[in-house]
Amino acid sequence: MPDQDDLLTLATPSSRAGRSLSAPSSLRNLEDLIRQRTINVLDSLPEGDTFDWVDTVSIELTTLLLATLFDFPLQDRHKLTRWSDVATSITTLPVRVTRKR
């Protein structure tokens, strides 16, 4: 396994030169899909009723966008929120100490 310094240089701009993925063009290709999914969420909001903006709009739009960008199954997008919640709530990582005899 490379040491930490090697990991930092693995993804230099020169090492990515041959890759064909370009964020702006990739996003442009997804623009209509992202726009339609956003419209669907906003159109589904209750009119005249109180609702939880964070759950109904913010989290839903964020997970829809991430699922779209990562080609993640839409029906499993709730897992993205769960994984994020778990990852950001970890304050210390367990450390396993083994001794050689």
C-alpha positions in Angstrom: 0.0 0.0 0.0 1.3 3.5 -0.8 2.3 5.7 2.0 0.3 8.9 2.7 2.5 11.1 0.6 2.0 8.8 -2.4 -1.8 8.9 -1.9 -1.8 12.6 -2.1 -0.2 12.6 -5.5 -2.2 9.7 -7.1 -4.9 12.0 -8.4 -2.9 14.9 -9.7 -4.3 16.8 -12.7 -1.7 15.1 -15.0 -2.9 11.6 -13.9 -6.5 12.6 -14.7 -5.6 14.0 -18.2 -6.8 10.9 -20.1 -10.2 10.7 -18.4 -13.2 11.7 -20.4 -15.5 12.6 -17.6 -16.1 16.3 -17.2 -18.3 17.6 -14.4 -19.9 20.5 -16.3 -20.8 18.4 -19.3 -22.0 15.5 -17.1 -24.2 17.8 -15.1 -25.5 19.4 -18.3 -26.6 15.9 -19.4 -28.5 15.4 -16.2 -30.0 18.9 -16.1 -33.4 18.0 -17.4 -33.7 15.0 -15.0 -32.6 17.0 -12.0 -35.0 19.8 -12.9 -37.9 17.4 -13.3 -37.2 15.7 -10.0 -37.0 19.1 -8.3 -40.3 20.2 -9.8 -41.9 16.9 -8.6 -40.8 17.5 -5.1 -41.9 21.1 -5.1 -45.2 20.3 -6.8 -46.0 17.6 -4.1 -45.8 20.1 -1.2 -49.0 20.6 0.7 -50.7 23.9 0.0 -52.0 25.7 3.1 -50.7 23.1 5.5 -47.7 23.1 7.7 -44.9 20.7 6.8 -41.3 19.9 7.8 -39.2 21.7 5.2 -36.0 19.9 6.2 -37.5 16.4 5.8 -39.9 17.1 2.9 -37.7 19.4 0.8 -34.1 19.8 1.9 -33.3 16.2 2.6 -35.4 14.9 -0.2 -33.8 17.1 -2.8 -30.3 16.5 -1.6 -30.7 12.7 -1.6 -32.4 12.8 -5.0 -29.5 14.9 -6.4 -26.9 12.6 -4.9 -28.6 9.5 -6.0 -28.8 11.0 -9.5 -25.1 12.0 -9.6 -23.9 8.7 -8.2 -26.3 6.6 -10.2 -27.6 5.2 -6.9 -31.0 3.4 -6.8 -33.6 6.0 -6.0 -35.6 3.6 -3.9 -32.6 3.3 -1.6 -31.7 7.0 -1.4 -32.8 7.1 2.3 -29.7 5.1 3.0 -27.6 8.1 1.9 -29.1 10.2 4.7 -28.6 7.4 7.2 -25.0 6.8 6.2 -24.3 10.6 6.4 -26.0 10.8 9.9 -23.9 7.8 11.2 -20.6 9.1 9.7 -21.0 12.6 11.1 -22.1 11.4 14.6 -19.0 9.3 15.2 -16.8 11.2 17.6 -14.1 8.6 18.1 -13.2 5.6 16.1 -12.6 2.3 17.8 -9.0 1.3 17.9 -7.9 -2.3 18.0 -4.6 -2.9 19.6 -2.8 -6.2 18.9 0.4 -7.4 20.4 2.8 -9.7 18.6 4.1 -12.4 20.8 
